[in-house]
Amino acid sequence: MTKLILDERGSATAEYAVATMAAVGFAGLLVVLLRGQEVRAMLTDLIKRALSTAG
């Protein structure tokens, strides 16, 4: 009977690399969205409303 031994060395490193690349991709998407004038206007309006309600 042949035993199959799976070598998992380096799997945690690969998982970290995948998670890091996903985070970088999400950050890039956020940068693209926040550069748009519409999104910037919505965020500015939201902040102004929050500050006027709180103060």
N, C-alpha and C positions, 0 to 999 in steps of 0.2 A: 504494500500500500504506500503510495507516495503522499507525503505531507506537503501541503502548500503553505509556505511561510510568507506572509505579506510584510514587506519592509515599509514601515510608515515614517521612517526618518525623513525629516524635511516637510512633512505634511502641514505642520503648524505654521511653518514659514510661508508655505504656499497659500495657506488660508489668510494669513496676515497680508500678503501681497494682494490677494483678490479684494479683501476688505478695504485696503488702502486705495486701490485703483477705483473702487466704487465711490469712495468718499471724495476723491479728486474729481471724478466725473460729475458728482452731484454739486460740488463747489463750483466747478466750471459752468454748470447749468445755471446756478444761482447768480453768478457774475453776469452772464448773458442776459438773464431776466431783469436784474436790477439796473442794467444800463439803459433799458427801455424807458422812454419818457412816461408812458402810461403807468407803469409799475411805480416809478418814482413819485408820480403825482398821487397815486393811491396811498402810498406809504406816508407821504407828507401830510395828506389830509387826515389819515388815521392818527398820526402823532399830534397834529393840531387839535383834533377833537378830544383826544385823551388828556392833553394838557389843559384845555379849557374846561373840561368836566372836573378834573382834579383840583384846579385852582380856583 
